[in-house]
Each structure stands twice: as C-alpha cells, then as structure tokens.
Amino acid sequence: MDRILDFLSDYGVSMTYDRLSGRAVHEVKRRVIDTLGCAMGSYQMLPPKMARAHALEVTSTPGSTVLGTRHRSAPELAAFANGVMARYADFNDMSVGRKAGHPSDNIPAVFAATEYAGTDMRSAIAGIVLAYEVQDRVGDVCEPVIDGGWDYVVYTSFAAAAGAGRAMGLSREQLANALALAVAPNGPMFQTRVGQLSMWKGCAAANAARNGVFAALLARRGLTGPAEAFEGACGFNKLYGVTVKLPAFGGGAIPFTIEHSRFKAFPCDYEAQCCVTPAAELHKVLQGQLQDVEKIAIETYEHAVQCSADTRDKWNPATRETADHSLPYVVAVALSRGTVWVDDFVEERIRDPKIHALMQKIEVRAIEEFNRAWPEAYPFRITATMRSGQEHVQEVHYAKGHPKNPMADHEIEAKFRRLAEPVMGPAAADRALSALWQLEKLKNVQELFSLFVLDAA
C-alpha cells in the first residue's frame, strides 16, 4: 500500500470541471494565455526549432499538434516540442511552492494528451488544475529533494502524468499506474541549473512533461507501474531523503494553487527578475552617471544566491541560459537600459563589454533579514555607491506578478501581444486572445491550436 499514490490517484479522478470555481477557471485562462505567449515569443530560438524539427519527423494518427503548424506528431513529442517553446525564454509562471518550479510546464503536456484522446476542453482545464495541484503541493513539502541535488522537474514528470491522465479520462487504477510510471524512471539532476548553463536548462521541464505524457499513454493501455513508487523500500521517499506528508489539496474552501502562482514580468529566472524593478528604478536616478558608480551591492535571500549568483560564471555569462539565470547580468542590463526583455539575451548583448564591466562592480550576498522573509516575500535591496561616496538605494519585496503585486488581465494580454505579434501578426494575436478568454467553449485542442498556425510553417 502506498498512501501517497492512493491519495493522488483518488484526488485525480475526483477532479472535474464542475468542481472548479469561476475564479479557478479564469486563472487557467490567464495562464494558458501567458504560456502560449511565451511559446510564440521563443518560436524562432534555436532549441525550440530543434525540438520542433524532431517532432515534425513523426506523423501520428491519432496525434497531437505541434504549435505553429498543422502537423500532428506523437503526443509525447508534441508535448516536448511545445513545452520547449513555452519554457525556453524563462518567462512562464512560477509555483507557489518554495522550490517547486514552473507548473505551467504542464500545460503543453495536458493539451497534447487531450488532443490525442479526443476529449474536450473542459477535461483539459481540469487536467491543468490537477497538474498544478500535484506539482505545487508535493514540491512545497519536498524541499530536501532540491537541496539534495535533484532538479525540480522531478515534480513535473508526475504532475504531467496526473494532468494528462485526467484529461484523457483515465480510471483510478490507470491514473495510479501513470503516476508510478512517471515517478520510478525519472530522476533529473540539478546540475542542469548550476554554473555555466547549457541549452538543456530550457528543455529539462519539457522532457519531464514528455515523460509524464508517455507514462499516462502506457497506463491507458494497461501497463502497470510499481505499486509503492513513493513509499516503497527503494521508492521516492527513500531515494530523495524525504517523508512526504501531503497537505490539504484544493477544492471547496481551499483555493487551488493555480489561483496563486506567480507570473513573470521579465524573461529571466524568478530570483533574477525580482531584481529588475529596483535596478530599473536606479536606472532613472543614475542615467548618465553609470561610469561614476564604484560598486553595486545586492542583498537578498540564500535561495536567490544559490539560483542566480552561485558561481563566477554568473558574472561572465557566455550563453543565454546562464545570462537569464544571472543576477549580475540582469541587474547590469536594467541599470543600463531601464528594463530587461527577450532580445537582451541574444549573443551580441550578452557579450557587450560595457555590461560585463558593470557586472564586475556587483556584489551579491544573502542576509538573515531577507532569509527570514522568504518565501512569503522575495526581497532584494540594491545599493549603488558612487565614487563620491553617495549611495542610491532601491528595494522590492514583491515583484510584479506576485499575488501581492498582481498582473491584471490587460497586463497579461499586453505581455502576450508583445511576445506573439512579431511572430503571428496583430490580427492573429487578436483572434487568439478572443478565443482564449472563452477557452471552455472551444470544441477541442485542434480548434485552439489552429489559431496559432503560421503561414511559413
């Protein structure tokens, strides 16, 4: 008997669209808009092109659509390709959990499974809410998993299995097997996010989601997984050194976690993007005076240092993956330009000697005051000291997109338009947004994805 597997499979099959509040459904729409905007914004980047090219080599009937095309590939390959697009620019939302990652990584996986099985959009919405619950709730009580050197996408693999399984209408037994088949084979390493980062940093979650879809597909056909995948002698708890005690999950009086995940206003690691606002405020003060800055001190919490200022590579980024996980880089860019956007991570800008010179003036340290405040707050204090000795200070505790500093619907739309319009054009972006705000009324995933077909594809 595995109590965790029993609970998750029971909860999963009980998740129906009718259980969801109007607010929960609206929050699903906001995150689908945000995620698809992120996908279109990274459409022309190299790893998304690679993932698409791989998926396009396979034709599947039934199958799942590769975003931007009319091509239907194997569902796990479509989930991977679409997931790389959604994740690669590091602009999609963040979990409410301390170290649970990006729950919207599951959205392309749920859509791929929904389309493959021919179920309706309301099933997809329920699957998305379930995937968020599983990733957020388990991730929030399993902090030692990340501290032990494993990557957060370990949660994505079984969250995607749960969400995909629910969207396809799996039975309780099938869903339990899907979860087990996602848990047992997938142990990703946190080395993915340490030091000088590779292209895999933006693909690891899509791979985990792909594995979750694959697990759900196999379980749908009757393949069984280990009956004690979590609590067995060599199961999840033992391997990762945790004792999972699940909190209450969403439903009834308890809000679903999708109602509280954090949006990003800037395309970089969450800790790094929290630094953009105070740095942009300092940009207004220091315009024309950057050459007179002697040093820049960033005070924050320990997890931020571990994520985005862990090695000297973060002061000398050579790849976009390292740059968007670098506190020194994003602060130097925001101080110089007043903001950070997707085009700040092209090679020419990453290698800008003026930005590199400014980075070398930056020091980052964790302080106990901010360690205590995290994760309720995400505090950063930036102090720019001039050669004259004068100090300029800016501080933020809740970056734009945090539930205590939320992004309104029109701001989500503006982000979508800025990312999607250069790829699909203003008229197509308008049509997509109109449909996405009525997501539950669409016939199926194919109707949704038809709105994103690019002529060149």
N, C-alpha and C positions, 0 to 999 in steps of 0.2 A: 504493500500500500504506500502510495506517495501522496501525502496530503496536499502538497503544492500543485502537483499535476491534477489531482482531483478538483481542487478549488478552481484552478484556471480553466479547466475544461467545462466545469459546471457553469461558471460565470460566463464563459464564452458563448455557450449555446443559449443562455438566457438573454444575451444582448440582442435586442431587436430595435428597429427604427421606432416603434411605438413607445419604447421606454425612454426615448430621448426627449428632453425639453426643447422648446423652441430656441432657447439660448444655445444649447449644445449643438443643434443643427446649424445655427447661424455661425458658430465658431468653426465648425467643419468647413463651411463655405469660405470663410476668411482664410483658413489655412490651405485649402485647395487652391485658391487664387494666388496666394503667396508662393506656394510650392511650384505651381506651373509657371508663374512669372520667373522664378529663379531658374527653372529649366530652360525657358526660352532665352534668358539672359546669358546662359553659358553654352548655348547651342553650337556656336562656332568655335568653341575652345577645343583643344586637341584631344584630351581624354574623352569628352563626350562624343567627338567624331569617331574615335577608335571603338568605343562601346557600341555606337550605332552601327558602324560598319560590320562588327561581329554579329550583331543581331540580325542585320539585313541579309546575311548569308544563308539564313534558315527561313524557310516558309512553312507555316504550320496551319493546319485546319483540323479542329478549331485552333485559334491562336489569339495573340494579343498585339495590339497596335504599337508600333514604335513611334513615339511622339514626333510630330512634324512630318510624318509620312502617312501613306495609306497601307503600308506593308504590315502584315501580321506575322509575327515571329513566334517561336515557342514562348510561353508565358514567362518562364524564368529568365529568358534572355531579354525580353521586352522590359521586365521589371528591372533588370540590371542596367540596360541602356538608359531607360527613362530615369532611373534612380541616380545614375552618374550625372545626368543633365541637371537634375533637381539639386544635387548636393555640391557639385564641383566648385561653384563660386563661393561656397561657405556663407550663404545668405539666407538659408531656410531656418525655421524656428528652433528654439531650444526648449528642452524639457524643464518641467518644474522640479525634477529631481536634482540633487546636488551634483551628480556626475552621470546622469542617465543619457546624455547626448541629445540627438536631434530626432524627436519622434515622427516628424513629417517625412523622414526617410522611408517610412512605411507606406506612404500614400501611393506612390507608383506601383508598389507590390500589390496592394489591395485592388487597385484598378486593373492590373494585369490579370489577377485571379478572377475578378468579377466578369471581365470580358470573356475570358476563356470558358467559364462555366455558363455564360449566358444569363446570369442573374441580373436583377435590376439595380438602379442607382441607390435605392434606399438600403439595399443589402450592403452596397459599398460604403455608404455613410456609417452604418452600424459597425462594419469591419474596421473603418478608420478609427472610430471612437474606442473600440476594443483594443486595437493595436497601441494607441496612446496610453490607455489604462495599464496594459501589461508592461510596456517599456518604462513608463514613468514610475509606477508603484513598485515594481521589482527593483528598478535601478536606484530608487530612493532609499531602499533598505539594504543595498548590497555595495556600499561604498568600498569595502575591502577588496572587491573584485578589481576595481581600477587601481587601488593602492598596491595591489599585488602584481601589477604589470600587465593586466589584461585590458583589452580595448572595450569601450562602451558598446560597440556594435554587437557584442555577445547578447545584449538585450534585444537588439533589433532582429536577430535571427528568429527568436521565438515569438517576439511581438508580431513580426510579419507573418509567421506561421498562423498565429491566432487570428489576425485580421483577415488574411487570405482565406483561412478555413471558414471563418464566419461568413465572409462574403459569398463563398461558394455553397454555403448551406450544409457544411459537414455535420454529421451526427456527433453526439458527445464522445463516443468511442473513437471516431475518426479524428476529432479535434485533439483528444489526448495523445493519440499517436503522432499527429502532426507536430505538437509541441515537443514530444520526446525526440522525434526525428530531427528537429531543429536544435535542440539542446545538446544532444550527445555528440554530434560530429563537429561542432563549430566552436573552436577556442581561439579567437583572434588576439594577437599580441599588441600591446600599447606602443611597441617600438614604431608602429605606423605614425605616431604623433610626437616623436622625440627627436630633437636635434634638427639637422637639415632634412626637410621633408620631401618626399617623392610624390609622384602623381597618384600613388595608391592612397594617400591621405584622403583625397576626394572621392575615392571609389570603394573604400572598405565597407561603408554602410550599405551601399547599393549591392555589394556582394553578399552581405549578411541577409539583406532583404530577399535577394535572389534565392539564397539557401532556404529561407523561410517559405517562399512560394513552392520551391521544389519539394520540401517536406510535406506541405499541405497537399500537393498533387499526388504524391506517393500514398499518403494516408487515405486520400479519396478513393484510391484503387484497392485499399485493404492492407497495405504494407504496415506492419507493426513496428513500434519503437520500444526501447527499454521501458519497462513498466515503472521503474524507480529512477527516472532520469535526473530528478532533483535530489531526492533523499536517500538514494541507494549508497552502498558501500563505496562506490567509486563515482558517484554522481556529482551534480553541480555543486552542492554544498561542500562536499569533501574536496573537490578539485580546486575550488576558488577560495576555500577557507572561510565560508560564511555559514550562518544559520539563518535561513530566510524565514522571517516571521511576517507574513503579509499583513499590511494594514487593511482597513476597510476600503473597498473599491467604490467607484462612483455609481450613483443611482439613488433615486428617492431624494432624501435630504442632503446627500453627499454630492457635491459637484463633480463632474467628470474632469479629469486632468486637462483635456483638450481645451477647456474653458480658461485655462490659466497659463498655457505655455507662452514663452517669451518670443516675440517677433524681433527681427533684426532690422535696424535702420541703416546699417552699413555692412558691406560684404567682407567680413572677416570673422575670425574666431570670436566667440561671445565676450571673452575677457578683453580681447583687443578692442572690440567695437565699443565697449563701455568707456574706453579711453578717448574715443574720437570726440565726444561732445566737449569735455573740458579742454582738450587740445585745440578744438576749433574756436572755442571762446578765447583762448590765449592768442590764437592767430589774429583775432580782431585787435587785441591790445598791442601785439608785437609787430604788426605789419611794418616792414621797412627796417626792423631792428634785429632780425634774426642773427645777423652777423655779430651783434653785441651780446648774445646770450653766452654765458660762461658755462652753465650746467643746467640740466633739467632733471629733477628728482621726481620719480613716480612712486607713490606709496599706495599699497593695495593689500590684498589678502594672499595667503600662501598658494591657494589653488591657481590663482591668476599667474603667479610666478612659474609654477610648475607647467602650466599650459603654454605660456607665451613669452617667457623670459628665462627658460631653463638652461640654455647653453649659449655660448658666444655665437653660434650660428644665427641666433635671432638678432644679433647686431650686424650680421653680414649676410643677409639672405641672398641666395642665388636662384631660388625658384619661387614661383607664385605661391606654392603651398607653404613654404617657410615664411614668406612675407606676410601672408594673411593670418599667420599664427605668431606674429612678432609684435609685441608691444612697442619696442623701439621704432619699428618701421612705420606702423600706422600713426603713431604719435608724431614722428618726423614729417610724414605726409600731411597730416591735419594741421600741424603748425605752419607748414609751408603753403598749403593750398586752401585751407579752411574747411575741408571735408575729405572724405575717402569714398571712392566709387570703384566700380569694376575695372575701369581702364587704368587704375593706379597699380594694377598687378601684372601689367604687360612687362616684358623683359626690359625694354628701354627705360621705363620708370623705376623698376626695381634696382637697376644698376646706376641710377642717377648719382653722380659723385657728391652733389650738394646734399642729397638726402642721406647718403652714407656718412658724410662728415657730421651732419647734425645728429645722427644716431649715436655717434661715439661720445656725445656730450650727455647722453641719457643714462641715468642710473635707476634701477628698479629694486625695490625691497618690500617685503611684507612687514606689516606692523600689527601688533597684537590687537589694537583697537579695531582694525578692519577685519582681522581673522574672526573676532567675536561677532561682528556684524553680518558676515557671510554665513549662509546663503540667503538670509532674509533680505539683505541688501547686497549690492555689488559695488562696493566703494572704491573710488580712485581719487587720489589727490595729486595734482601735478603742480610743481613749483619750479618756475623758470627764474633763475638767478642771473642778473645782468652783470657785466664787468664792473659796473658802478657799485655793485652790492645790492641794488634794488631787487626786490622779489615780487613776482606776479604769481598769484595762486588761483587755481580753479579746482573745484571738487564736484563729483557726481556720486550719487548713491543708487539711483535708478535710471538706467539708460532708457532712451526712447524705445518703446516696445515692451518694456516690463509692465506687468499688470498694474503697478503703481505709477506708471508713466505711459499709458497705453497708446497704441496706434489706432486711430479712428478708421472707420471703413473707407473714408475718402483717401486716407494716407496709404492704406493697403492698395487701393486702386492706383494711386499715383506711382507707387513702387512697381506694381505690375506693368503699368504703361511704360515707365522709363526702361524697364528690362525687356519687355516684349515687343514694343513698337519698332525698334530698329531691325528686328528680325521678321516680323509678320505684318507690319504696317498698322497705322492707326485704325483703319476701318475694321480689320480683322480683330484687333485688340478690343474694340468696342463690342463687336458681336460676341466675342468670347466672354467678356465681363458680364454682358446681359444674361447670357446663358448660365454662367457660374453662380450668379446670385439666385438662380432658380434651379439649383443643382438637383434637388429631389424630384423635379418634374421632368428631367430628361429621360428619354426612353432607356438608354444604355450608355456604356462607356464609349462605344463606337461613335455615337452622336456627339459626345463631348469631344473626343479626340479629332473628329472631322473639322472642328473649328480651328485647329492648330496646324492643318496641313499646309506646308509651304510649297509654292509652285515649283521651286527648284528641286524639291525632294520627290 
